[in-house]
Amino acid sequence: MALPIDSNSSRTVSFVAIFAAMTAVLDIIPTLPTFYAGIWDSWPFLLSPIVGILLGPYLGALSVGLGSFLGHTIYYRDPTEFLFMLGLSMGAAVAGFVYQHRWKPVFGIYTAMLLGYFIYPVSWGLPLWGIWDILVGYGIVLIYSVATTRGIWSNTSERYKLIILLFCTMIALETDILFRVFVLVPGQVHWLLGMTPEILYGIWLVAGVITPIKVVLAAIVVVTLGRQLLRTLEQQGDSIAMGDSDSLAN
C-alpha cells in the first residue's frame, strides 16, 4: 500500500471509511439519467484503482466493496447489481497487486475468468469485437509480468511511474469489466435478465466501443490525481517504493 497505515488500526479504519464514503457518493450518481444499471450505472470506477493503489489490494477491495454496497443500497437499482458491483472490489484489488508488482494473483484471476468465459457455449456465438479491450488487457498482463520479473524498467524514472499507473488503471478496469462479463455469460445471469444469445450478440457489438471509454476516463483521473497524491506521499516520506521486491512477495 502507498498510504502509511501499516499496523495502526485507527488510521486503517479511518482511511477505509473515508474511501468507502467517497465510493458511495460516486456510486449514487448515475452516469446518464437513462442508465441505471450495467457497466455504466455510476462513477465509482474512477476511484477504485486509486483506492487499490493507496490502501493495497485487500483493504482497497474492502473499502470499495463497502462503499459500493452502501451506494447500491441508497440508490437501489436491480438485485443483480449487488452481484455485478463486486467487480469494483476485484478491480481495486488488482490495482493494488499491480502497484506492488505481485503479478501472479493478477494473472491467475484474469486467466481463470477468461477461460471460464471461453469454455461456456454461449460465448462461442458472440463476436470477439465485444471483448477486444479485455483481450488487450490480458496481453498487457503478460507484458507486465515479464517486464517486472526481468526488471526491465527503472523504479525511479518518471516514465516508469506513469506506465505503472496506466497499467494499474487499465488492468483494474478490464478486470472489473471481465468480472461482469463472467457473471453475465458463464454465470448465466443473462437468463435471469431475460437476455437471449441474440440479445447478447447485439450488446457485444456495441460494447466494443463503449467499454474502452470507461477505461480511458479512469486512466485520465488516475494519472492526473493519483500521480500527484503519490508524489506528495513520497515527498513526505510516507510512500513505499513501487515494486519493492524485498518487502513484497509474488
N, C-alpha and C positions, 0 to 999 in steps of 0.2 A: 504494500500500500504506500501511497505517497504522503498521506497525512500522518502526523506524529501522534498516533493514538496508542499503539503497542498494547501494553498491559493496563493502561489507565482506563478502568471500567467506566467511570463517569464521563470521560471525554469520548469514549467509544459510543456510549448511549446517546450523547449529545449530537455527535456527527451523524449517526444513523438516523436519529429523529429528524434532524434538520433536512437531510437529503430526502427522507421519506415524505416530509411535508412539501418540499419543493416538487417532488414527483407527483404527489396527489394533486397539487394545484394545476400542474400541466395536464394531468390525466382528465380533469373535469372540463377542460377547454377543447371542444371539438375542432378538428382542423377545418372542416367545412360544415355548414348547417345541415347538409343532406347526408353527410357521412357520420353515422353514429355507431358504427361497428366496423370490424375488419382492420386491415393493415393501416388505414388512415383515420382511425377513430379519434385520436387525440395526440398531444405533443410530447409525452414523456420520453420518446425515443431520442429527442435532442439532448437529454440529460443523462440517460442511462450509461453511455460509455464513460463519461467523466466520473460518474459515481463509482464505477468499477475500478477506474484507474486510481482515484483518490482513496477509496476505502479498501481496495483489494477485492479479490473475486468473491469471497464468502460474505463479508459484511456488505459489500456493494450489492450483491444479489439480494440479501436480506432487506436492505434499505429500500431498494427499488421495488421489491415484492410487496413490502408493507405499504409503500406509497401508492402503488398501482391498485392494490386491493382496496385501500381507503377511497381512492378516486373512483373506482368502479362501483363502490357502494354508494357514494354520494351521487354520482352521475350514472345511474343504473342504465344499462343497455340491454344486453341479452345474456342469459345464463351461461352460454358457451363462451362468452368473452372472458369470464373468470378463468377459463382454461387457456385461452389464447394469450392472456396477459402474462402468463409465465414465461413467454418468450422474452419479455423485457428483462426479467431477472437473469435468464440464461445469457442474454447479451451482455449485461453488466458483468457477470462472472467471467465471460470470455474476454472482455476488455481488460479486466484485472489480470487474467492469466497471460495475455499477450504482452501487457506492460511489464510483467515480471519475467518474461521470456520462458514461461512454463508452457511450451508448445504441445506437449504430449496430451494433456487434457483437452486442449482445443482441437487437436487433430482427431482424437477419439470421439468427442461429441459430434463434430461436424461429419465425420465419416459414418458414424452409426446412423444418424438421421438421414443422410443422403442415400445410404444403402437401403434403409427402410422405405424410402420413397420409391426407389427404382425397382424394388422387388414386388411392389404392390401392383397388380394387374391394371388398375385404372390409370396409373401414371403412364403406362405404355402408349396410351392413346392421346396423351397430352403433348403439345409442342414443347420442345426444349427451349424455344424462344422465351417462354413464360418464366423460366428459371435461369436464364443466361447469367444474370448477375450473381446468383448463388453459386453457379459453376465457376465463375471468375473468382469469387470469394474463396472457393476451395483451392484453386490454383495459387492464390495469394497465401493461403495457409501453408501449402507445400513450400513455396518460395521462402516464406518467413521462417519455417522450421529449419530449412537448410542454411539460410543466412545466419540465424542466431547460433546454430550448432557449430558452424565453422568460424564464427566471429568475423564476418565479412565487414560489418560496419563498425566505426568507432563510436563508443558510447558518449563521447563528449562533443561530437560535431553537431552543428545546428541542423544540417541535412538529416542526420540520423534521428534527431529528436522530432523533426517534422514527419519523417517517414513512419516512425513508430506510432505517432498519434494518428496518422492516417490509417495505418494497419489496425490499430485498436478499434477505431471507429468502423471501418468497413467490415472487418471480420465480426465485430459485435453485432452490427445491424443485420448483416447477412445471416448470422446465426439466429437472431430473433425472427427474421422472415422465414428461414428454413424450418424453425420450430413450428411456426404457424402453418406452414405448408404440410409438415409432417402430421400435425394434429388433424388438419382438414382432410388430407387424402388418405394416407395409410392408417391414420387414426379413425377414419370413417365418419368423422363428424359431418362431412358433406351430406351424408344421408339424413342426419338429424336436421340439417338446414334445408333439406329438400332440393339439394343440388345434384342433378344427374350428370353423368360424364359429359354430355353435350353442353350443359351449362358451364361446367368446369373448363371445357375447351375454350369457350368464349372468354371466360375470365382470364385464362392463361395468355390469350392473345393480347389483352390489354395490360396485363401485369408486367410484361417485359419492358414497358415504357414507364409505368407508374412507380414501381418499387425502387428503381435506382434513384429517383428524385428524392426519396426519403433518405437514402444513404448520403447523397450529395449535401442535403440540408444539414444533416447531423455532422458531416465532416467539416463544414464551414464553421459551425458552432464550436466543435471540439478543438479545432486548430486555432481558432481565434481566442476563445475563452480558456480552454484547457492549457494551452502553452503558457499563457500569461499567469495562470494560477500556479503551474509547476515552476515557472521561473521565480515567482515570488517566494515559494516554499524553499527553493534552492538557495536563494539569497539569505533567507532566514536560517538556513542550516537544518530545516525540518524535513527535507525530502530525501528519500533513499535514492541511490543511484539506479538508473534504469538498467535492468538486466544484470544485477549483481549476482553473479554465478556462485559466489561464496556463501551467500545467505539464502538463496532461493533454489530449491531443488526442482528438477523437472518432474 
